[in-house]
């Protein structure tokens, strides 16, 4: 998979233990808009997705994560690689958090209902089809109470790359 960009905060000790958590992210584009998860509590947008569990391949994790966060079923035959974002920063426990975020273009079918984790439910995760410009604007200029700044930057930059590459009108 092609490397889109790297995010390295360089705020961790060189000998810090590593906390490695690879993840998958779904890119669903429909009628010039993109399916994003909106945190109503902190007012930011992110691509649906999350960590790959033990024993899962990328496609299985993508289907599970998109369904859990948005309620929509991914059509497995529609999944295509888009790119990888490598992220590294100090975690709350002093470890170096290392995350490869694998982005996949995909289509969705029926809505099955969300299955949110407690923190996702508390944040009010809501699936929305939005213009990429609006999602970037919200992520860059709204007050998020400093919640998930790296996520907002990462997904805004991916939206900008998708726009530059002609995925949106």
Buried (B, 14 or more C-beta within 10 A) or exposed (E): EEEBEEBEEEEBEEEBEEBEBBBBBBBBBEEEBBBBBBBEBBBBBBBBBBEBEEEBEBBBBBBBBBBBBBBBBBBEEEBEEBBBBBBBBBBEEEBBBBBBBBBBBBBBEEEEEBEBEEEBEEBEBBBBEBBBEBBBBBBEEEEBEEBBEBBBBBBBBBBEBBBEEEBBE
